[in-house]
Amino acid sequence: MAISELAYVHPDARLGEGVTIEAFAYVGGDVEIGEGTWVGPHGVILDGARLGRHCRVHSGAVVAGIPQ
C-alpha cells in the first residue's frame, strides 16, 4: 500500500493490499477500496463508497456510492 503524505484517508476507510493513493486525494469514512486500486491526484472517494479490485480513479474524479 502506498499513500501519499499529502493525501487524506479517513481512519475508518478499509483499503486492500496494493492500493495507491496519490497526492491531494481524499478518501472519506466507511469507504472500501479493493486490492490494486489506484486513486490519482485530487481524486475524491466520498463517504460510503465501495470500489472493487484493480480500479482506476483518475485525477479530479469524484466517486460516491457503488459504481457499476
CHARMM-style PDB file with segment names, atoms N, HN, CA, C and O in Angstrom:
ATOM      1  N   MET     1       0.851  -1.163   0.000  1.00  0.00      PROA
ATOM      2  CA  MET     1       0.000   0.000   0.000  1.00  0.00      PROA
ATOM      3  C   MET     1       0.901   1.231   0.000  1.00  0.00      PROA
ATOM      4  O   MET     1       1.896   1.291   0.722  1.00  0.00      PROA
ATOM      5  N   ALA     2       0.532   2.210  -0.824  1.00  0.00      PROA
ATOM      6  HN  ALA     2      -0.277   2.161  -1.410  1.00  0.00      PROA
ATOM      7  CA  ALA     2       1.305   3.452  -0.897  1.00  0.00      PROA
ATOM      8  C   ALA     2       0.341   4.630  -0.795  1.00  0.00      PROA
ATOM      9  O   ALA     2      -0.491   4.840  -1.678  1.00  0.00      PROA
ATOM     10  N   ILE     3       0.459   5.388   0.279  1.00  0.00      PROA
ATOM     11  HN  ILE     3       1.135   5.218   0.996  1.00  0.00      PROA
ATOM     12  CA  ILE     3      -0.406   6.550   0.490  1.00  0.00      PROA
ATOM     13  C   ILE     3       0.476   7.784   0.591  1.00  0.00      PROA
ATOM     14  O   ILE     3       1.367   7.860   1.437  1.00  0.00      PROA
ATOM     15  N   SER     4       0.216   8.752  -0.284  1.00  0.00      PROA
ATOM     16  HN  SER     4      -0.508   8.690  -0.971  1.00  0.00      PROA
ATOM     17  CA  SER     4       0.987   9.995  -0.255  1.00  0.00      PROA
ATOM     18  C   SER     4       0.792  10.707   1.077  1.00  0.00      PROA
ATOM     19  O   SER     4      -0.294  10.685   1.655  1.00  0.00      PROA
ATOM     20  N   GLU     5       1.850  11.332   1.549  1.00  0.00      PROA
ATOM     21  HN  GLU     5       2.732  11.350   1.079  1.00  0.00      PROA
ATOM     22  CA  GLU     5       1.751  12.147   2.767  1.00  0.00      PROA
ATOM     23  C   GLU     5       0.824  13.340   2.564  1.00  0.00      PROA
ATOM     24  O   GLU     5       0.361  13.939   3.535  1.00  0.00      PROA
ATOM     25  N   LEU     6       0.551  13.685   1.314  1.00  0.00      PROA
ATOM     26  HN  LEU     6       0.927  13.199   0.526  1.00  0.00      PROA
ATOM     27  CA  LEU     6      -0.300  14.834   1.004  1.00  0.00      PROA
ATOM     28  C   LEU     6      -1.752  14.439   0.747  1.00  0.00      PROA
ATOM     29  O   LEU     6      -2.568  15.288   0.389  1.00  0.00      PROA
ATOM     30  N   ALA     7      -2.081  13.167   0.925  1.00  0.00      PROA
ATOM     31  HN  ALA     7      -1.418  12.477   1.216  1.00  0.00      PROA
ATOM     32  CA  ALA     7      -3.455  12.686   0.763  1.00  0.00      PROA
ATOM     33  C   ALA     7      -4.128  12.610   2.127  1.00  0.00      PROA
ATOM     34  O   ALA     7      -3.460  12.559   3.160  1.00  0.00      PROA
ATOM     35  N   TYR     8      -5.483  12.603   2.116  1.00  0.00      PROA
ATOM     36  HN  TYR     8      -6.025  12.645   1.277  1.00  0.00      PROA
ATOM     37  CA  TYR     8      -6.236  12.390   3.355  1.00  0.00      PROA
ATOM     38  C   TYR     8      -6.995  11.082   3.221  1.00  0.00      PROA
ATOM     39  O   TYR     8      -7.744  10.888   2.264  1.00  0.00      PROA
ATOM     40  N   VAL     9      -6.804  10.188   4.175  1.00  0.00      PROA
ATOM     41  HN  VAL     9      -6.195  10.345   4.953  1.00  0.00      PROA
ATOM     42  CA  VAL     9      -7.551   8.933   4.237  1.00  0.00      PROA
ATOM     43  C   VAL     9      -8.183   8.848   5.617  1.00  0.00      PROA
ATOM     44  O   VAL     9      -7.481   8.828   6.628  1.00  0.00      PROA
ATOM     45  N   HSD    10      -9.510   8.797   5.659  1.00  0.00      PROA
ATOM     46  HN  HSD    10     -10.081   8.814   4.839  1.00  0.00      PROA
ATOM     47  CA  HSD    10     -10.235   8.708   6.929  1.00  0.00      PROA
ATOM     48  C   HSD    10      -9.803   7.439   7.664  1.00  0.00      PROA
ATOM     49  O   HSD    10      -9.589   6.404   7.034  1.00  0.00      PROA
ATOM     50  N   PRO    11      -9.673   7.508   8.980  1.00  0.00      PROA
ATOM     51  CA  PRO    11      -9.233   6.331   9.748  1.00  0.00      PROA
ATOM     52  C   PRO    11     -10.163   5.127   9.634  1.00  0.00      PROA
ATOM     53  O   PRO    11      -9.728   4.000   9.872  1.00  0.00      PROA
ATOM     54  N   ASP    12     -11.441   5.332   9.274  1.00  0.00      PROA
ATOM     55  HN  ASP    12     -11.795   6.247   9.081  1.00  0.00      PROA
ATOM     56  CA  ASP    12     -12.383   4.217   9.135  1.00  0.00      PROA
ATOM     57  C   ASP    12     -12.385   3.600   7.740  1.00  0.00      PROA
ATOM     58  O   ASP    12     -13.081   2.610   7.513  1.00  0.00      PROA
ATOM     59  N   ALA    13     -11.628   4.157   6.804  1.00  0.00      PROA
ATOM     60  HN  ALA    13     -11.063   4.961   6.988  1.00  0.00      PROA
ATOM     61  CA  ALA    13     -11.573   3.609   5.445  1.00  0.00      PROA
ATOM     62  C   ALA    13     -10.850   2.267   5.470  1.00  0.00      PROA
ATOM     63  O   ALA    13      -9.873   2.087   6.197  1.00  0.00      PROA
ATOM     64  N   ARG    14     -11.346   1.324   4.660  1.00  0.00      PROA
ATOM     65  HN  ARG    14     -12.139   1.470   4.069  1.00  0.00      PROA
ATOM     66  CA  ARG    14     -10.735  -0.002   4.565  1.00  0.00      PROA
ATOM     67  C   ARG    14     -10.090  -0.136   3.183  1.00  0.00      PROA
ATOM     68  O   ARG    14     -10.770  -0.096   2.158  1.00  0.00      PROA
ATOM     69  N   LEU    15      -8.770  -0.296   3.179  1.00  0.00      PROA
ATOM     70  HN  LEU    15      -8.217  -0.329   4.012  1.00  0.00      PROA
ATOM     71  CA  LEU    15      -8.014  -0.353   1.933  1.00  0.00      PROA
ATOM     72  C   LEU    15      -7.410  -1.737   1.749  1.00  0.00      PROA
ATOM     73  O   LEU    15      -6.807  -2.287   2.671  1.00  0.00      PROA
ATOM     74  N   GLY    16      -7.575  -2.300   0.551  1.00  0.00      PROA
ATOM     75  HN  GLY    16      -8.065  -1.854  -0.198  1.00  0.00      PROA
ATOM     76  CA  GLY    16      -6.989  -3.599   0.251  1.00  0.00      PROA
ATOM     77  C   GLY    16      -5.496  -3.503  -0.010  1.00  0.00      PROA
ATOM     78  O   GLY    16      -4.924  -2.414  -0.043  1.00  0.00      PROA
ATOM     79  N   GLU    17      -4.878  -4.656  -0.195  1.00  0.00      PROA
ATOM     80  HN  GLU    17      -5.343  -5.541  -0.169  1.00  0.00      PROA
ATOM     81  CA  GLU    17      -3.441  -4.709  -0.466  1.00  0.00      PROA
ATOM     82  C   GLU    17      -3.129  -4.052  -1.805  1.00  0.00      PROA
ATOM     83  O   GLU    17      -3.900  -4.160  -2.759  1.00  0.00      PROA
ATOM     84  N   GLY    18      -1.994  -3.374  -1.861  1.00  0.00      PROA
ATOM     85  HN  GLY    18      -1.368  -3.287  -1.086  1.00  0.00      PROA
ATOM     86  CA  GLY    18      -1.527  -2.795  -3.109  1.00  0.00      PROA
ATOM     87  C   GLY    18      -2.277  -1.561  -3.564  1.00  0.00      PROA
ATOM     88  O   GLY    18      -2.129  -1.150  -4.715  1.00  0.00      PROA
ATOM     89  N   VAL    19      -3.076  -0.958  -2.700  1.00  0.00      PROA
ATOM     90  HN  VAL    19      -3.196  -1.293  -1.765  1.00  0.00      PROA
ATOM     91  CA  VAL    19      -3.796   0.276  -3.049  1.00  0.00      PROA
ATOM     92  C   VAL    19      -2.806   1.434  -3.063  1.00  0.00      PROA
ATOM     93  O   VAL    19      -1.931   1.526  -2.202  1.00  0.00      PROA
ATOM     94  N   THR    20      -2.954   2.322  -4.055  1.00  0.00      PROA
ATOM     95  HN  THR    20      -3.665   2.247  -4.754  1.00  0.00      PROA
ATOM     96  CA  THR    20      -2.130   3.523  -4.147  1.00  0.00      PROA
ATOM     97  C   THR    20      -3.037   4.744  -4.088  1.00  0.00      PROA
ATOM     98  O   THR    20      -4.001   4.849  -4.846  1.00  0.00      PROA
ATOM     99  N   ILE    21      -2.723   5.664  -3.185  1.00  0.00      PROA
ATOM    100  HN  ILE    21      -1.940   5.580  -2.570  1.00  0.00      PROA
ATOM    101  CA  ILE    21      -3.459   6.921  -3.043  1.00  0.00      PROA
ATOM    102  C   ILE    21      -2.459   8.047  -3.302  1.00  0.00      PROA
ATOM    103  O   ILE    21      -1.501   8.216  -2.547  1.00  0.00      PROA
ATOM    104  N   GLU    22      -2.680   8.814  -4.365  1.00  0.00      PROA
ATOM    105  HN  GLU    22      -3.458   8.677  -4.978  1.00  0.00      PROA
ATOM    106  CA  GLU    22      -1.746   9.867  -4.763  1.00  0.00      PROA
ATOM    107  C   GLU    22      -1.999  11.169  -3.992  1.00  0.00      PROA
ATOM    108  O   GLU    22      -2.958  11.283  -3.228  1.00  0.00      PROA
ATOM    109  N   ALA    23      -1.122  12.134  -4.213  1.00  0.00      PROA
ATOM    110  HN  ALA    23      -0.343  12.041  -4.834  1.00  0.00      PROA
ATOM    111  CA  ALA    23      -1.164  13.427  -3.517  1.00  0.00      PROA
ATOM    112  C   ALA    23      -2.498  14.143  -3.710  1.00  0.00      PROA
ATOM    113  O   ALA    23      -3.077  14.128  -4.797  1.00  0.00      PROA
ATOM    114  N   PHE    24      -2.968  14.762  -2.646  1.00  0.00      PROA
ATOM    115  HN  PHE    24      -2.498  14.774  -1.764  1.00  0.00      PROA
ATOM    116  CA  PHE    24      -4.169  15.595  -2.606  1.00  0.00      PROA
ATOM    117  C   PHE    24      -5.461  14.822  -2.853  1.00  0.00      PROA
ATOM    118  O   PHE    24      -6.512  15.430  -3.059  1.00  0.00      PROA
ATOM    119  N   ALA    25      -5.398  13.492  -2.835  1.00  0.00      PROA
ATOM    120  HN  ALA    25      -4.544  12.999  -2.668  1.00  0.00      PROA
ATOM    121  CA  ALA    25      -6.616  12.689  -2.922  1.00  0.00      PROA
ATOM    122  C   ALA    25      -7.316  12.718  -1.569  1.00  0.00      PROA
ATOM    123  O   ALA    25      -6.699  12.993  -0.540  1.00  0.00      PROA
ATOM    124  N   TYR    26      -8.630  12.424  -1.589  1.00  0.00      PROA
ATOM    125  HN  TYR    26      -9.131  12.200  -2.425  1.00  0.00      PROA
ATOM    126  CA  TYR    26      -9.443  12.404  -0.373  1.00  0.00      PROA
ATOM    127  C   TYR    26     -10.215  11.097  -0.349  1.00  0.00      PROA
ATOM    128  O   TYR    26     -10.898  10.755  -1.314  1.00  0.00      PROA
ATOM    129  N   VAL    27     -10.105  10.360   0.760  1.00  0.00      PROA
ATOM    130  HN  VAL    27      -9.550  10.637   1.544  1.00  0.00      PROA
ATOM    131  CA  VAL    27     -10.859   9.123   0.956  1.00  0.00      PROA
ATOM    132  C   VAL    27     -11.659   9.286   2.240  1.00  0.00      PROA
ATOM    133  O   VAL    27     -11.090   9.415   3.324  1.00  0.00      PROA
ATOM    134  N   GLY    28     -12.985   9.278   2.112  1.00  0.00      PROA
ATOM    135  HN  GLY    28     -13.448   9.172   1.231  1.00  0.00      PROA
ATOM    136  CA  GLY    28     -13.864   9.518   3.252  1.00  0.00      PROA
ATOM    137  C   GLY    28     -14.040   8.304   4.148  1.00  0.00      PROA
ATOM    138  O   GLY    28     -13.392   7.274   3.964  1.00  0.00      PROA
ATOM    139  N   GLY    29     -14.930   8.449   5.121  1.00  0.00      PROA
ATOM    140  HN  GLY    29     -15.456   9.287   5.270  1.00  0.00      PROA
ATOM    141  CA  GLY    29     -15.200   7.393   6.084  1.00  0.00      PROA
ATOM    142  C   GLY    29     -16.107   6.319   5.519  1.00  0.00      PROA
ATOM    143  O   GLY    29     -16.835   6.559   4.557  1.00  0.00      PROA
ATOM    144  N   ASP    30     -16.067   5.140   6.110  1.00  0.00      PROA
ATOM    145  HN  ASP    30     -15.475   4.945   6.892  1.00  0.00      PROA
ATOM    146  CA  ASP    30     -16.873   3.991   5.704  1.00  0.00      PROA
ATOM    147  C   ASP    30     -16.697   3.685   4.220  1.00  0.00      PROA
ATOM    148  O   ASP    30     -17.663   3.352   3.533  1.00  0.00      PROA
ATOM    149  N   VAL    31     -15.471   3.797   3.729  1.00  0.00      PROA
ATOM    150  HN  VAL    31     -14.687   4.067   4.287  1.00  0.00      PROA
ATOM    151  CA  VAL    31     -15.137   3.518   2.332  1.00  0.00      PROA
ATOM    152  C   VAL    31     -14.413   2.181   2.267  1.00  0.00      PROA
ATOM    153  O   VAL    31     -13.611   1.858   3.143  1.00  0.00      PROA
ATOM    154  N   GLU    32     -14.703   1.402   1.220  1.00  0.00      PROA
ATOM    155  HN  GLU    32     -15.355   1.664   0.509  1.00  0.00      PROA
ATOM    156  CA  GLU    32     -13.967   0.167   0.950  1.00  0.00      PROA
ATOM    157  C   GLU    32     -13.313   0.297  -0.415  1.00  0.00      PROA
ATOM    158  O   GLU    32     -13.978   0.594  -1.407  1.00  0.00      PROA
ATOM    159  N   ILE    33     -12.000   0.071  -0.458  1.00  0.00      PROA
ATOM    160  HN  ILE    33     -11.460  -0.170   0.348  1.00  0.00      PROA
ATOM    161  CA  ILE    33     -11.263   0.126  -1.716  1.00  0.00      PROA
ATOM    162  C   ILE    33     -10.549  -1.208  -1.887  1.00  0.00      PROA
ATOM    163  O   ILE    33      -9.744  -1.607  -1.045  1.00  0.00      PROA
ATOM    164  N   GLY    34     -10.852  -1.893  -2.989  1.00  0.00      PROA
ATOM    165  HN  GLY    34     -11.506  -1.569  -3.673  1.00  0.00      PROA
ATOM    166  CA  GLY    34     -10.294  -3.221  -3.236  1.00  0.00      PROA
ATOM    167  C   GLY    34      -8.826  -3.208  -3.622  1.00  0.00      PROA
ATOM    168  O   GLY    34      -8.269  -2.173  -3.989  1.00  0.00      PROA
ATOM    169  N   GLU    35      -8.220  -4.370  -3.530  1.00  0.00      PROA
ATOM    170  HN  GLU    35      -8.672  -5.210  -3.232  1.00  0.00      PROA
ATOM    171  CA  GLU    35      -6.783  -4.510  -3.777  1.00  0.00      PROA
ATOM    172  C   GLU    35      -6.392  -4.004  -5.165  1.00  0.00      PROA
ATOM    173  O   GLU    35      -7.144  -4.139  -6.130  1.00  0.00      PROA
ATOM    174  N   GLY    36      -5.201  -3.420  -5.238  1.00  0.00      PROA
ATOM    175  HN  GLY    36      -4.590  -3.311  -4.454  1.00  0.00      PROA
ATOM    176  CA  GLY    36      -4.639  -2.981  -6.504  1.00  0.00      PROA
ATOM    177  C   GLY    36      -5.269  -1.740  -7.102  1.00  0.00      PROA
ATOM    178  O   GLY    36      -4.944  -1.375  -8.232  1.00  0.00      PROA
ATOM    179  N   THR    37      -6.159  -1.083  -6.381  1.00  0.00      PROA
ATOM    180  HN  THR    37      -6.423  -1.380  -5.463  1.00  0.00      PROA
ATOM    181  CA  THR    37      -6.823   0.114  -6.908  1.00  0.00      PROA
ATOM    182  C   THR    37      -5.905   1.321  -6.786  1.00  0.00      PROA
ATOM    183  O   THR    37      -5.139   1.445  -5.830  1.00  0.00      PROA
ATOM    184  N   TRP    38      -5.994   2.207  -7.772  1.00  0.00      PROA
ATOM    185  HN  TRP    38      -6.616   2.107  -8.549  1.00  0.00      PROA
ATOM    186  CA  TRP    38      -5.182   3.429  -7.824  1.00  0.00      PROA
ATOM    187  C   TRP    38      -6.117   4.632  -7.796  1.00  0.00      PROA
ATOM    188  O   TRP    38      -7.049   4.721  -8.596  1.00  0.00      PROA
ATOM    189  N   VAL    39      -5.864   5.563  -6.867  1.00  0.00      PROA
ATOM    190  HN  VAL    39      -5.107   5.491  -6.218  1.00  0.00      PROA
ATOM    191  CA  VAL    39      -6.613   6.824  -6.786  1.00  0.00      PROA
ATOM    192  C   VAL    39      -5.630   7.932  -7.123  1.00  0.00      PROA
ATOM    193  O   VAL    39      -4.660   8.158  -6.400  1.00  0.00      PROA
ATOM    194  N   GLY    40      -5.891   8.622  -8.232  1.00  0.00      PROA
ATOM    195  HN  GLY    40      -6.679   8.438  -8.819  1.00  0.00      PROA
ATOM    196  CA  GLY    40      -4.969   9.640  -8.725  1.00  0.00      PROA
ATOM    197  C   GLY    40      -5.021  10.934  -7.935  1.00  0.00      PROA
ATOM    198  O   GLY    40      -5.845  11.092  -7.034  1.00  0.00      PROA
ATOM    199  N   PRO    41      -4.126  11.869  -8.283  1.00  0.00      PROA
ATOM    200  CA  PRO    41      -4.072  13.156  -7.598  1.00  0.00      PROA
ATOM    201  C   PRO    41      -5.428  13.867  -7.653  1.00  0.00      PROA
ATOM    202  O   PRO    41      -6.073  13.909  -8.700  1.00  0.00      PROA
ATOM    203  N   HSD    42      -5.844  14.412  -6.536  1.00  0.00      PROA
ATOM    204  HN  HSD    42      -5.320  14.378  -5.685  1.00  0.00      PROA
ATOM    205  CA  HSD    42      -7.106  15.143  -6.409  1.00  0.00      PROA
ATOM    206  C   HSD    42      -8.336  14.258  -6.632  1.00  0.00      PROA
ATOM    207  O   HSD    42      -9.439  14.780  -6.793  1.00  0.00      PROA
ATOM    208  N   GLY    43      -8.174  12.945  -6.645  1.00  0.00      PROA
ATOM    209  HN  GLY    43      -7.278  12.520  -6.514  1.00  0.00      PROA
ATOM    210  CA  GLY    43      -9.324  12.045  -6.713  1.00  0.00      PROA
ATOM    211  C   GLY    43     -10.069  12.083  -5.385  1.00  0.00      PROA
ATOM    212  O   GLY    43      -9.455  12.202  -4.325  1.00  0.00      PROA
ATOM    213  N   VAL    44     -11.393  11.980  -5.446  1.00  0.00      PROA
ATOM    214  HN  VAL    44     -11.892  11.883  -6.307  1.00  0.00      PROA
ATOM    215  CA  VAL    44     -12.225  12.069  -4.243  1.00  0.00      PROA
ATOM    216  C   VAL    44     -13.115  10.834  -4.159  1.00  0.00      PROA
ATOM    217  O   VAL    44     -13.860  10.533  -5.091  1.00  0.00      PROA
ATOM    218  N   ILE    45     -13.033  10.128  -3.045  1.00  0.00      PROA
ATOM    219  HN  ILE    45     -12.428  10.373  -2.288  1.00  0.00      PROA
ATOM    220  CA  ILE    45     -13.894   8.982  -2.769  1.00  0.00      PROA
ATOM    221  C   ILE    45     -14.746   9.375  -1.562  1.00  0.00      PROA
ATOM    222  O   ILE    45     -14.247   9.464  -0.440  1.00  0.00      PROA
ATOM    223  N   LEU    46     -16.025   9.605  -1.803  1.00  0.00      PROA
ATOM    224  HN  LEU    46     -16.430   9.533  -2.714  1.00  0.00      PROA
ATOM    225  CA  LEU    46     -16.905  10.122  -0.752  1.00  0.00      PROA
ATOM    226  C   LEU    46     -17.349   9.029   0.218  1.00  0.00      PROA
ATOM    227  O   LEU    46     -17.269   7.838  -0.083  1.00  0.00      PROA
ATOM    228  N   ASP    47     -17.818   9.463   1.388  1.00  0.00      PROA
ATOM    229  HN  ASP    47     -17.883  10.431   1.632  1.00  0.00      PROA
ATOM    230  CA  ASP    47     -18.254   8.559   2.454  1.00  0.00      PROA
ATOM    231  C   ASP    47     -19.192   7.475   1.925  1.00  0.00      PROA
ATOM    232  O   ASP    47     -20.128   7.755   1.175  1.00  0.00      PROA
ATOM    233  N   GLY    48     -18.925   6.240   2.327  1.00  0.00      PROA
ATOM    234  HN  GLY    48     -18.165   6.013   2.936  1.00  0.00      PROA
ATOM    235  CA  GLY    48     -19.798   5.120   1.996  1.00  0.00      PROA
ATOM    236  C   GLY    48     -19.549   4.486   0.638  1.00  0.00      PROA
ATOM    237  O   GLY    48     -20.230   3.521   0.289  1.00  0.00      PROA
ATOM    238  N   ALA    49     -18.604   4.989  -0.137  1.00  0.00      PROA
ATOM    239  HN  ALA    49     -18.051   5.772   0.147  1.00  0.00      PROA
ATOM    240  CA  ALA    49     -18.341   4.432  -1.471  1.00  0.00      PROA
ATOM    241  C   ALA    49     -17.677   3.063  -1.363  1.00  0.00      PROA
ATOM    242  O   ALA    49     -16.974   2.770  -0.396  1.00  0.00      PROA
ATOM    243  N   ARG    50     -17.913   2.238  -2.370  1.00  0.00      PROA
ATOM    244  HN  ARG    50     -18.485   2.475  -3.155  1.00  0.00      PROA
ATOM    245  CA  ARG    50     -17.317   0.908  -2.462  1.00  0.00      PROA
ATOM    246  C   ARG    50     -16.671   0.777  -3.836  1.00  0.00      PROA
ATOM    247  O   ARG    50     -17.334   0.935  -4.860  1.00  0.00      PROA
ATOM    248  N   LEU    51     -15.375   0.487  -3.851  1.00  0.00      PROA
ATOM    249  HN  LEU    51     -14.835   0.359  -3.018  1.00  0.00      PROA
ATOM    250  CA  LEU    51     -14.657   0.256  -5.104  1.00  0.00      PROA
ATOM    251  C   LEU    51     -14.114  -1.162  -5.089  1.00  0.00      PROA
ATOM    252  O   LEU    51     -13.620  -1.634  -4.065  1.00  0.00      PROA
ATOM    253  N   GLY    52     -14.206  -1.836  -6.223  1.00  0.00      PROA
ATOM    254  HN  GLY    52     -14.608  -1.452  -7.055  1.00  0.00      PROA
ATOM    255  CA  GLY    52     -13.702  -3.200  -6.323  1.00  0.00      PROA
ATOM    256  C   GLY    52     -12.194  -3.245  -6.511  1.00  0.00      PROA
ATOM    257  O   GLY    52     -11.483  -2.280  -6.232  1.00  0.00      PROA
ATOM    258  N   ARG    53     -11.729  -4.387  -6.990  1.00  0.00      PROA
ATOM    259  HN  ARG    53     -12.307  -5.171  -7.216  1.00  0.00      PROA
ATOM    260  CA  ARG    53     -10.292  -4.594  -7.193  1.00  0.00      PROA
ATOM    261  C   ARG    53      -9.831  -3.984  -8.512  1.00  0.00      PROA
ATOM    262  O   ARG    53     -10.570  -3.965  -9.497  1.00  0.00      PROA
ATOM    263  N   HSD    54      -8.606  -3.492  -8.511  1.00  0.00      PROA
ATOM    264  HN  HSD    54      -8.007  -3.508  -7.710  1.00  0.00      PROA
ATOM    265  CA  HSD    54      -7.915  -3.009  -9.709  1.00  0.00      PROA
ATOM    266  C   HSD    54      -8.667  -1.893 -10.437  1.00  0.00      PROA
ATOM    267  O   HSD    54      -8.654  -1.835 -11.667  1.00  0.00      PROA
ATOM    268  N   CYS    55      -9.316  -1.017  -9.686  1.00  0.00      PROA
ATOM    269  HN  CYS    55      -9.327  -1.065  -8.688  1.00  0.00      PROA
ATOM    270  CA  CYS    55      -9.991   0.151 -10.268  1.00  0.00      PROA
ATOM    271  C   CYS    55      -8.987   1.281 -10.464  1.00  0.00      PROA
ATOM    272  O   CYS    55      -7.924   1.294  -9.842  1.00  0.00      PROA
ATOM    273  N   ARG    56      -9.332   2.226 -11.334  1.00  0.00      PROA
ATOM    274  HN  ARG    56     -10.195   2.215 -11.839  1.00  0.00      PROA
ATOM    275  CA  ARG    56      -8.528   3.430 -11.555  1.00  0.00      PROA
ATOM    276  C   ARG    56      -9.442   4.632 -11.400  1.00  0.00      PROA
ATOM    277  O   ARG    56     -10.425   4.777 -12.126  1.00  0.00      PROA
ATOM    278  N   VAL    57      -9.109   5.494 -10.446  1.00  0.00      PROA
ATOM    279  HN  VAL    57      -8.311   5.376  -9.855  1.00  0.00      PROA
ATOM    280  CA  VAL    57      -9.852   6.740 -10.232  1.00  0.00      PROA
ATOM    281  C   VAL    57      -8.908   7.851 -10.670  1.00  0.00      PROA
ATOM    282  O   VAL    57      -7.934   8.155  -9.981  1.00  0.00      PROA
ATOM    283  N   HSD    58      -9.198   8.450 -11.810  1.00  0.00      PROA
ATOM    284  HN  HSD    58      -9.989   8.203 -12.369  1.00  0.00      PROA
ATOM    285  CA  HSD    58      -8.268   9.414 -12.399  1.00  0.00      PROA
ATOM    286  C   HSD    58      -8.365  10.783 -11.743  1.00  0.00      PROA
ATOM    287  O   HSD    58      -9.311  11.081 -11.014  1.00  0.00      PROA
ATOM    288  N   SER    59      -7.379  11.593 -12.018  1.00  0.00      PROA
ATOM    289  HN  SER    59      -6.611  11.351 -12.610  1.00  0.00      PROA
ATOM    290  CA  SER    59      -7.229  12.920 -11.410  1.00  0.00      PROA
ATOM    291  C   SER    59      -8.524  13.717 -11.477  1.00  0.00      PROA
ATOM    292  O   SER    59      -9.117  13.869 -12.545  1.00  0.00      PROA
ATOM    293  N   GLY    60      -8.952  14.219 -10.338  1.00  0.00      PROA
ATOM    294  HN  GLY    60      -8.470  14.096  -9.470  1.00  0.00      PROA
ATOM    295  CA  GLY    60     -10.127  15.078 -10.269  1.00  0.00      PROA
ATOM    296  C   GLY    60     -11.463  14.355 -10.272  1.00  0.00      PROA
ATOM    297  O   GLY    60     -12.503  15.004 -10.152  1.00  0.00      PROA
ATOM    298  N   ALA    61     -11.472  13.033 -10.404  1.00  0.00      PROA
ATOM    299  HN  ALA    61     -10.628  12.506 -10.501  1.00  0.00      PROA
ATOM    300  CA  ALA    61     -12.731  12.287 -10.409  1.00  0.00      PROA
ATOM    301  C   ALA    61     -13.325  12.242  -9.006  1.00  0.00      PROA
ATOM    302  O   ALA    61     -12.606  12.277  -8.007  1.00  0.00      PROA
ATOM    303  N   VAL    62     -14.656  12.162  -8.954  1.00  0.00      PROA
ATOM    304  HN  VAL    62     -15.240  12.133  -9.765  1.00  0.00      PROA
ATOM    305  CA  VAL    62     -15.373  12.046  -7.682  1.00  0.00      PROA
ATOM    306  C   VAL    62     -16.220  10.784  -7.747  1.00  0.00      PROA
ATOM    307  O   VAL    62     -16.990  10.596  -8.689  1.00  0.00      PROA
ATOM    308  N   VAL    63     -16.077   9.912  -6.739  1.00  0.00      PROA
ATOM    309  HN  VAL    63     -15.452  10.064  -5.973  1.00  0.00      PROA
ATOM    310  CA  VAL    63     -16.827   8.659  -6.686  1.00  0.00      PROA
ATOM    311  C   VAL    63     -17.692   8.668  -5.437  1.00  0.00      PROA
ATOM    312  O   VAL    63     -17.220   8.967  -4.340  1.00  0.00      PROA
ATOM    313  N   ALA    64     -18.978   8.335  -5.620  1.00  0.00      PROA
ATOM    314  HN  ALA    64     -19.362   8.092  -6.512  1.00  0.00      PROA
ATOM    315  CA  ALA    64     -19.911   8.239  -4.496  1.00  0.00      PROA
ATOM    316  C   ALA    64     -20.725   6.964  -4.673  1.00  0.00      PROA
ATOM    317  O   ALA    64     -21.028   6.581  -5.803  1.00  0.00      PROA
ATOM    318  N   GLY    65     -21.076   6.314  -3.603  1.00  0.00      PROA
ATOM    319  HN  GLY    65     -20.830   6.625  -2.684  1.00  0.00      PROA
ATOM    320  CA  GLY    65     -21.895   5.115  -3.675  1.00  0.00      PROA
ATOM    321  C   GLY    65     -21.113   3.928  -4.202  1.00  0.00      PROA
ATOM    322  O   GLY    65     -19.922   3.780  -3.930  1.00  0.00      PROA
ATOM    323  N   ILE    66     -21.806   3.076  -4.968  1.00  0.00      PROA
ATOM    324  HN  ILE    66     -22.774   3.197  -5.189  1.00  0.00      PROA
ATOM    325  CA  ILE    66     -21.193   1.879  -5.535  1.00  0.00      PROA
ATOM    326  C   ILE    66     -21.232   2.016  -7.054  1.00  0.00      PROA
ATOM    327  O   ILE    66     -22.301   1.865  -7.646  1.00  0.00      PROA
ATOM    328  N   PRO    67     -20.088   2.301  -7.714  1.00  0.00      PROA
ATOM    329  CA  PRO    67     -20.084   2.438  -9.167  1.00  0.00      PROA
ATOM    330  C   PRO    67     -20.413   1.111  -9.839  1.00  0.00      PROA
ATOM    331  O   PRO    67     -20.130   0.044  -9.295  1.00  0.00      PROA
ATOM    332  N   GLN    68     -21.010   1.186 -11.018  1.00  0.00      PROA
ATOM    333  HN  GLN    68     -21.240   2.053 -11.459  1.00  0.00      PROA
ATOM    334  CA  GLN    68     -21.351  -0.036 -11.755  1.00  0.00      PROA
ATOM    335  C   GLN    68     -20.522  -0.148 -13.000  1.00  0.00      PROA
ATOM    336  OT1 GLN    68     -20.666  -1.112 -13.753  1.00  0.00      PROA
TER     337      GLN     68
END
